[in-house]
Every structure is written in structure tokens, then in C-alpha cells.
Amino acid sequence: MARNLTVAAAQMGPVAKDEPKAAVVDRLVALLREAAGRGSELVVFPELALTTFFPRWFLDDDEMLRYFETEMPGPETKRLFDEAKRLGVGFSLGFAELHTDDDGVTHRYNTQVLVERDGTEVARFRKVHIPGHEGNEEWRPFQHAERHYFEPGPDGFGVWWAFGGLVGMAICNDRRWPETYRVMGLQGVELILIGYNTPLFYAPDPQQDALAGFHNDLVMASGAYQNGTFVVGVAKGGIEEGVESLAQSAIYAPSGQVVARCVTTGDEVAVATIDLDFTRFYKETLFDFDRYRMPEHYRLITERRGAEPPAE
Amino acid sequence: MARNLTVAAAQMGPVAKDEPKAAVVDRLVALLREAAGRGSELVVFPELALTTFFPRWFLDDDEMLRYFETEMPGPETKRLFDEAKRLGVGFSLGFAELHTDDDGVTHRYNTQVLVERDGTEVARFRKVHIPGHEGNEEWRPFQHAERHYFEPGPDGFGVWWAFGGLVGMAICNDRRWPETYRVMGLQGVELILIGYNTPLFYAPDPQQDALAGFHNDLVMASGAYQNGTFVVGVAKGGIEEGVESLAQSAIYAPSGQVVARCVTTGDEVAVATIDLDFTRFYKETLFDFDRYRMPEHYRLITERRGAEPPAE
């Protein structure tokens, strides 16, 4: 019955602003080899893995474009694709995507790609929930201007047959919204791959800072449990350009339990062999959606964007 | 700015099958007085607080009706309402409700009532997610035949102005579904009151049993955090008619932190003074729904009841 898959959370430490992309790809290749050497079939890298987390600055268009990829694989990243194919290892990688659509319109997305063991791209996910702010907010010690850089992904949360199961993706802030997991759960997802960059200092409410690790586990463990799916959450952590970010990368079972965890804040691989059939213990009992869900009472979730209190 | 409210989780230990209702009401009154003596303004009792958890047996219609209330307050429960009014304390109480509608049709609901400090009923919530099974499943050591006894509440998840804020309710299995919290979150809920009876032995998958306390915290803490609301979860725990149920009643802040906890498995009161304005730290920052939610990508949540994997 077992549908075993060996998965790696390939956490990264900081990427400096002036770190050459070739050096970053060297690190990715090293993590890939380490994971492959430990039997991994699928290696998950963080959000915006190729560069520093540039939304901490408010840059003009010329400056920002150096952080975006116009093709994937591109000249620098082809080496990662080639090495993965050579090793027979699949991977998922986050990057800033400059995409020109069929009408010649250019879009900037916060993107994560899923690549099969033969080197072919299975799917491309574009972050749906863009956090932070649009303008330059000078009162902050550093910016979180993701809404300046990225438009929301237009395709929502897909699920794809790959790696012997049903795989979905989400990026960073997406993981805080239960709808993210549920939309994939309603497509039968068994494994969700999530990259993140999470500054420990949250300027709008610093009393949340000490809870960053707790909240990180809370949302991914509950998303896993409530949808009977594995979740792999992978950080770019450590102190990058003076800003400290959460590490704590982990692999969560459908029970909500952590089955593997990174313990440093740097480049580190955490590996787990997971049985995708274990998802059934939740999908076919307590969370048998077809038997127990009550969508007729969920309508506000799609009818309403903001909260509207009843009349007093 | 503080909108302080002192809330009590009034946990109950077992209620035996042959325990007279008057004796149960004695216990409720004792808990109410204990909570009032510690400054509580709102006391939350468990699901089906007046009787043993009868869905563990498969009873015929005549037998089951002794567990249902045809009026609230009724002859035995009036004493609780009177004492609460005398003390100036509000409360929320779970009970099995036999309701005859305007067309003369009789309905059986798993119900929780919210009563203000002046003794008036503010709201009545009827459990939406009915777990367990419809028939008598003889392979089980005990039944969980809630679907034999109760129809789902027809009114969904409302939110009411009461106790100086916006209050909602849910019952037991409702707490495991993120939609429960979200539908109330979209009405601005600040305090959700949840009674439960949760057997520690889960016949369809006993490997979940040791995780019962973890899952209980996971779903209520994430529901609180992701909606910026306080949650009060109150058990009927301990070993009742040979079946052990989870206790672990707790009050959760919008941070997901536990601010008060029962530590026994018997009749016990846990009290916390909560500031309903603390909800703003989450509702107006990270979880500013109107700014950040993306309902156009949530449509499957209401369009679909069961999971439908994509074509292979």
C-alpha cells in the first residue's frame, strides 16, 4: 500500500545583495547533491531562492529588474536543472518571474516552479496572497514592499499529478490563509510545497515577533491536518542584509506532526520518507469532505472579501 | 481602549446515564457561582451539558427523547437561568433540542444557547457539522451516532453583538473545520464559544488517539489566529459510562496563545480577563481581510463538497 516518497526541505541561509547568482546556484547544487545523497527524490528550495529578499528595499524599475528571471531555466540556473536531471532528482524552486503574456504585456510574479526527475517542468505556481505594502513606508526600519513588486498570481491554487501523488504549491504568506490549503484539499492534494522568507521583525505589531515560529508551525500543521496532506515548508533564514528571518523549515504529516526539521538558520537539508497513502487516514475518516462538509453554510467565504459586522 | 471581559470555561467531568437532571443543574450552578466569585461575566458550559453523551448508544426514538429539551429554560434548567440573572452573569449552555417549527415539524438539533447577564436569550446556535455515523455500527466498542440523533443546524454560523463585542458559537466537530471560524471572521467575530465532547478513542483510526489534545489545540488556536478572535473551548471530559473523553478546556487569544487552561478532567473553572480590542492587532495588520483576501481564488470552497482530483 505504501507510496513512499523521500522529500527534502533544502533550507538556505542569507543571500547577500551582491552575492553573484552563480554563487547562489553553487549553493543550490550543493544542497541538491546533499539531499540526493540522502535518498531524496524531490528537493524543495525557498521562495525567491536566487537572490536576496529585495522587497525589503523600495527600488525603482531599473534597479528591481536585476532580481527577476526572464526565463527558467536561464543561463545561470540551467546548471541546477542539468544536475538535478543527472541525479534523477526533482525539485521546486522559488524565483521572481518577469513574464510577457501572449498580448505582449509584462507581469511580475513571485513564482515557484516544480520540476520532475527527468528535468521537465510539471507546473508553475504564482503567489496569490501578496503581503506587505505598495508604497515606500519610511517609518519602517526596512520595507516589506511585495505589493510594489508583484501582482497576484492569476491562476490560483492548482494541484498536479507528480512524484507518484497529487502535489500543490504555495508561497510564504499564502500559508497563513486556510483557504490556500482547502482549495488544494478539494482537489485531493497529498503534498504541498511552500517556500518562505519571513522577517522576524513585523513592524506593524512587534509583539508578534516572538511568536513567529509558533505561528509558522500553527498554520502549516493545521493546514496539513485539516486537509489530510503532507506539507513541506522551506525557509530562507538567518540574518540577511541586517534583517533576521525565520528558519525552522519542516516537513509536516497529515497528523500535523513534524516529521523532519532544520535546526540551524543556514543552508541545511532535512529529509523525510513519507507515505502518501498515510493521507487516507484523515481524508477517509474525520475529514471525509464529501460526507461531512457543509458548503451551503460557507457562502460568505466567496461572497465577501472584507469583514462586515452585523448591524448593532 | 481596553474592552475587558472576564470569561470562564466551565468544564464538566462525566455525567452518568442515571444522574438526575436536577443533580446536573446543581453542578452547573456550583460552577456558575465559582466563576462569578472569580469575577466572570460570561460562563461557557460544554456541549450537551445536561446529560450523558448519549450518542455513544444507538437508541430508539422513545429512549432518546428523555435526553432532549423541549423548552429552554425548562422546569429543571430555570434554576440556572434564575441564578445567573441574580448573579448578573451571562452564560452559554449546550443541550439536545427538540424543536417544533412553524409548520408543526419536529427537529432534533445539537444546540448551544447564549444568555445575557439579564437572563435574556441572545442567540441560539445549532451544530452545523454532525460527525460520526447514521446507523448502528456494531464493530465499534461504542457508538458515535450523532448523525442518527441530530440534523445539521439550518442557520449556519451567526455572530451577535453581546457582552460588549461580537460573539459567535460553534459546537464540538464544528471546531475542526476552518470554514467555521472564517464565516464568523467575515462577520467580525471577536469571541467564539465552543462546547465539546471528544472521546479519546477514535474507532476509525486509533493512531489519532494520542494526538487528541494536540489536534484540539491546533484547530482552535489556528482558528483564533487566522481570524483575529478569542476562542473559548469547553469540554465535558473524564471517564463517562466507561468512555474517556478529552478535557483540556482552554481560552485562546487571537495570537493563538492559551491564556487559561483547565488542568483536571473534572468539574473545573478556568477564568481569563480578555481585552476584545486585542483582536485588532491581527484584524488590522496581517489579517486585514479586505486588503489581503483573494476570494476569486476560493471558489471551490463553495462550489464543491467533496474532493475531486484533476484528471491523470
HADDOCK unambig.tbl for C-alpha pairs under 7 A between the chains (distance, minus, plus):
assign (segid A and resid 129 and name CA) (segid B and resid 292 and name CA) 6.51 0.50 0.50
assign (segid A and resid 129 and name CA) (segid B and resid 294 and name CA) 6.92 0.50 0.50
assign (segid A and resid 131 and name CA) (segid B and resid 292 and name CA) 6.95 0.50 0.50
assign (segid A and resid 156 and name CA) (segid B and resid 297 and name CA) 5.26 0.50 0.50
assign (segid A and resid 161 and name CA) (segid B and resid 312 and name CA) 6.46 0.50 0.50
assign (segid A and resid 177 and name CA) (segid B and resid 226 and name CA) 6.89 0.50 0.50
assign (segid A and resid 178 and name CA) (segid B and resid 178 and name CA) 6.44 0.50 0.50
assign (segid A and resid 179 and name CA) (segid B and resid 298 and name CA) 6.31 0.50 0.50
assign (segid A and resid 182 and name CA) (segid B and resid 301 and name CA) 6.99 0.50 0.50
assign (segid A and resid 183 and name CA) (segid B and resid 298 and name CA) 6.32 0.50 0.50
assign (segid A and resid 183 and name CA) (segid B and resid 300 and name CA) 5.97 0.50 0.50
assign (segid A and resid 183 and name CA) (segid B and resid 301 and name CA) 6.24 0.50 0.50
assign (segid A and resid 185 and name CA) (segid B and resid 307 and name CA) 6.65 0.50 0.50
assign (segid A and resid 186 and name CA) (segid B and resid 300 and name CA) 6.96 0.50 0.50
assign (segid A and resid 186 and name CA) (segid B and resid 306 and name CA) 6.47 0.50 0.50
assign (segid A and resid 186 and name CA) (segid B and resid 307 and name CA) 4.08 0.50 0.50
assign (segid A and resid 186 and name CA) (segid B and resid 308 and name CA) 6.14 0.50 0.50
assign (segid A and resid 187 and name CA) (segid B and resid 307 and name CA) 5.25 0.50 0.50
assign (segid A and resid 187 and name CA) (segid B and resid 308 and name CA) 4.92 0.50 0.50
assign (segid A and resid 187 and name CA) (segid B and resid 309 and name CA) 4.46 0.50 0.50
assign (segid A and resid 187 and name CA) (segid B and resid 310 and name CA) 6.53 0.50 0.50
assign (segid A and resid 188 and name CA) (segid B and resid 307 and name CA) 5.37 0.50 0.50
assign (segid A and resid 188 and name CA) (segid B and resid 308 and name CA) 6.10 0.50 0.50
assign (segid A and resid 188 and name CA) (segid B and resid 309 and name CA) 4.97 0.50 0.50
assign (segid A and resid 204 and name CA) (segid B and resid 285 and name CA) 6.52 0.50 0.50
assign (segid A and resid 205 and name CA) (segid B and resid 281 and name CA) 6.70 0.50 0.50
assign (segid A and resid 218 and name CA) (segid B and resid 218 and name CA) 6.66 0.50 0.50
assign (segid A and resid 218 and name CA) (segid B and resid 222 and name CA) 6.05 0.50 0.50
assign (segid A and resid 219 and name CA) (segid B and resid 222 and name CA) 6.32 0.50 0.50
assign (segid A and resid 222 and name CA) (segid B and resid 218 and name CA) 6.05 0.50 0.50
assign (segid A and resid 222 and name CA) (segid B and resid 219 and name CA) 6.32 0.50 0.50
assign (segid A and resid 222 and name CA) (segid B and resid 222 and name CA) 6.76 0.50 0.50
assign (segid A and resid 226 and name CA) (segid B and resid 177 and name CA) 6.89 0.50 0.50
assign (segid A and resid 281 and name CA) (segid B and resid 205 and name CA) 6.70 0.50 0.50
assign (segid A and resid 285 and name CA) (segid B and resid 204 and name CA) 6.51 0.50 0.50
assign (segid A and resid 289 and name CA) (segid B and resid 305 and name CA) 6.29 0.50 0.50
assign (segid A and resid 289 and name CA) (segid B and resid 306 and name CA) 4.69 0.50 0.50
assign (segid A and resid 289 and name CA) (segid B and resid 307 and name CA) 6.52 0.50 0.50
assign (segid A and resid 290 and name CA) (segid B and resid 305 and name CA) 5.33 0.50 0.50
assign (segid A and resid 290 and name CA) (segid B and resid 306 and name CA) 3.65 0.50 0.50
assign (segid A and resid 290 and name CA) (segid B and resid 307 and name CA) 6.88 0.50 0.50
assign (segid A and resid 292 and name CA) (segid B and resid 129 and name CA) 6.52 0.50 0.50
assign (segid A and resid 292 and name CA) (segid B and resid 131 and name CA) 6.94 0.50 0.50
assign (segid A and resid 293 and name CA) (segid B and resid 305 and name CA) 5.95 0.50 0.50
assign (segid A and resid 294 and name CA) (segid B and resid 129 and name CA) 6.92 0.50 0.50
assign (segid A and resid 295 and name CA) (segid B and resid 301 and name CA) 6.85 0.50 0.50
assign (segid A and resid 295 and name CA) (segid B and resid 302 and name CA) 5.01 0.50 0.50
assign (segid A and resid 295 and name CA) (segid B and resid 305 and name CA) 6.05 0.50 0.50
assign (segid A and resid 297 and name CA) (segid B and resid 156 and name CA) 5.26 0.50 0.50
assign (segid A and resid 298 and name CA) (segid B and resid 179 and name CA) 6.29 0.50 0.50
assign (segid A and resid 298 and name CA) (segid B and resid 183 and name CA) 6.31 0.50 0.50
assign (segid A and resid 298 and name CA) (segid B and resid 302 and name CA) 6.18 0.50 0.50
assign (segid A and resid 299 and name CA) (segid B and resid 302 and name CA) 6.09 0.50 0.50
assign (segid A and resid 300 and name CA) (segid B and resid 183 and name CA) 5.97 0.50 0.50
assign (segid A and resid 300 and name CA) (segid B and resid 186 and name CA) 6.95 0.50 0.50
assign (segid A and resid 301 and name CA) (segid B and resid 182 and name CA) 7.00 0.50 0.50
assign (segid A and resid 301 and name CA) (segid B and resid 183 and name CA) 6.24 0.50 0.50
assign (segid A and resid 301 and name CA) (segid B and resid 295 and name CA) 6.87 0.50 0.50
assign (segid A and resid 302 and name CA) (segid B and resid 295 and name CA) 5.01 0.50 0.50
assign (segid A and resid 302 and name CA) (segid B and resid 298 and name CA) 6.15 0.50 0.50
assign (segid A and resid 302 and name CA) (segid B and resid 299 and name CA) 6.06 0.50 0.50
assign (segid A and resid 305 and name CA) (segid B and resid 289 and name CA) 6.25 0.50 0.50
assign (segid A and resid 305 and name CA) (segid B and resid 290 and name CA) 5.30 0.50 0.50
assign (segid A and resid 305 and name CA) (segid B and resid 293 and name CA) 5.92 0.50 0.50
assign (segid A and resid 305 and name CA) (segid B and resid 295 and name CA) 6.06 0.50 0.50
assign (segid A and resid 306 and name CA) (segid B and resid 186 and name CA) 6.49 0.50 0.50
assign (segid A and resid 306 and name CA) (segid B and resid 289 and name CA) 4.66 0.50 0.50
assign (segid A and resid 306 and name CA) (segid B and resid 290 and name CA) 3.65 0.50 0.50
assign (segid A and resid 307 and name CA) (segid B and resid 185 and name CA) 6.66 0.50 0.50
assign (segid A and resid 307 and name CA) (segid B and resid 186 and name CA) 4.09 0.50 0.50
assign (segid A and resid 307 and name CA) (segid B and resid 187 and name CA) 5.26 0.50 0.50
assign (segid A and resid 307 and name CA) (segid B and resid 188 and name CA) 5.39 0.50 0.50
assign (segid A and resid 307 and name CA) (segid B and resid 289 and name CA) 6.50 0.50 0.50
assign (segid A and resid 307 and name CA) (segid B and resid 290 and name CA) 6.88 0.50 0.50
assign (segid A and resid 308 and name CA) (segid B and resid 186 and name CA) 6.13 0.50 0.50
assign (segid A and resid 308 and name CA) (segid B and resid 187 and name CA) 4.91 0.50 0.50
assign (segid A and resid 308 and name CA) (segid B and resid 188 and name CA) 6.11 0.50 0.50
assign (segid A and resid 309 and name CA) (segid B and resid 187 and name CA) 4.47 0.50 0.50
assign (segid A and resid 309 and name CA) (segid B and resid 188 and name CA) 4.99 0.50 0.50
assign (segid A and resid 310 and name CA) (segid B and resid 187 and name CA) 6.53 0.50 0.50
assign (segid A and resid 312 and name CA) (segid B and resid 161 and name CA) 6.45 0.50 0.50
